[in-house]
């Protein structure tokens, strides 16, 4: 196979994707269930943010490996403090010519993942007041 541009390959294969969500309505955007798709809109640029045990993993496609899908992904793990993670994710999303809206979506997803990984503080027991406190004291 000769070298074919990635744009041409995308135009030919964009309507036959396993992750594509096909809808009957006309004029609406096509959606995708691709794990490397942050905004879930079917597009060529791919950047994924997933959770790891102690941090966030950012997956992106290599620019020159359209013909080698098995070795076409790069992954970087971030497990530092949250601010450093967000800055690094934004920097990686802005690299390689990705769109700026993907940068915002990547930082938002990394933020949601880091928020879900925080330990949940137990809520304090509510302090009883008035007649309820007197009844509780009388029971003890």
C-alpha positions in Angstrom: 0.0 0.0 0.0 1.4 3.4 -0.9 1.4 6.3 1.5 -2.0 7.8 1.7 -2.8 11.0 3.6 -4.6 10.6 6.9 -7.2 13.1 5.8 -8.1 10.9 2.8 -8.3 7.8 5.0 -10.6 9.7 7.4 -12.9 10.9 4.6 -13.3 7.4 3.3 -13.8 5.6 6.6 -15.6 8.2 8.7 -19.1 6.7 8.0 -18.0 3.1 8.8 -16.8 3.3 12.4 -17.6 0.8 15.1 -18.0 3.6 17.6 -20.3 5.8 15.4 -23.8 6.4 16.8 -26.0 6.6 13.8 -29.2 8.6 14.1 -32.2 8.9 11.8 -32.5 12.6 12.2 -31.0 14.8 9.5 -28.9 17.8 10.2 -27.8 16.8 13.7 -24.2 16.1 14.5 -22.9 12.6 14.5 -21.9 11.2 17.9 -19.2 8.7 18.8 -18.7 6.3 21.7 -15.0 6.2 21.2 -13.0 6.1 24.4 -10.6 8.6 22.9 -13.3 11.1 22.2 -13.8 13.7 25.0 -16.8 15.6 23.6 -18.5 12.5 22.0 -18.8 14.3 18.7 -17.5 12.1 15.8 -14.2 13.7 14.7 -10.7 12.8 13.6 -8.8 14.3 16.4 -8.6 11.9 19.4 -7.6 12.5 22.9 -8.8 10.4 25.9 -8.6 11.0 29.6 -9.2 7.9 31.8 -8.8 7.1 35.5 -5.9 5.1 37.0 -5.5 3.9 40.6 -3.8 7.1 41.8 -4.3 9.6 39.1 -5.2 10.3 35.5 -4.0 8.7 32.2 -4.1 10.8 29.0 -4.2 8.8 25.7 -3.5 10.4 22.3 -2.9 9.2 18.8 0.5 9.5 17.2 0.5 11.8 14.2 2.4 9.5 11.8 0.9 6.1 12.6 -2.4 6.1 10.8 -1.5 2.8 9.1 -0.3 1.2 12.3 -3.3 1.4 14.8 -1.8 -1.1 17.3 1.3 1.1 17.9 -0.5 4.4 17.3 -1.3 5.4 20.9 0.7 7.2 23.5 -0.3 7.2 27.1 1.0 9.4 29.9 0.1 8.9 33.6 -0.3 11.9 35.9 -0.5 11.3 39.6 0.8 14.5 41.0 -1.2 17.2 42.7 -4.3 18.3 41.0 -3.0 21.7 39.7 0.0 20.1 38.2 -2.2 17.4 36.6 -4.5 20.0 35.1 -1.7 22.0 33.7 0.0 18.9 32.2 -3.2 17.7 30.6 -3.9 21.1 29.1 -0.3 21.2 27.8 -0.6 17.8 26.2 -4.0 18.6 24.7 -2.7 21.8 23.2 0.3 20.0 21.7 0.2 18.2 18.3 -2.3 20.8 16.9 -5.4 19.7 18.9 -8.4 22.0 19.0 -8.7 24.4 22.0 -12.2 23.0 22.9 -10.6 19.6 23.4 -8.2 21.2 25.9 -11.1 22.5 28.0 -12.9 19.2 27.8 -9.7 17.3 28.8 -9.1 19.5 31.8 -12.8 19.2 32.8 -12.7 15.4 32.6 -9.4 15.2 34.5 -10.9 17.5 37.1 -14.0 15.2 37.5 -11.7 12.1 37.7 -9.5 13.7 40.4 -12.7 14.8 42.3 -14.0 11.3 42.3 -10.7 9.9 43.6 -10.7 12.1 46.7 -11.6 10.4 50.0 -15.1 11.2 51.2 -15.2 13.0 54.6 -17.8 11.6 56.9 -20.5 14.1 57.7 -20.7 15.1 61.3 -23.7 13.9 63.3 -26.3 16.7 63.5 -26.6 18.4 66.9 -30.0 18.1 68.4 -31.5 21.2 69.8 -34.5 22.1 71.9 -37.0 19.5 72.9 -35.4 16.8 70.7 -32.1 17.2 72.7 -34.1 16.8 76.0 -35.8 13.6 74.8 -32.4 12.2 73.6 -30.9 13.0 77.0 -33.8 11.4 78.8 -33.4 8.2 76.9 -29.8 7.8 77.9 
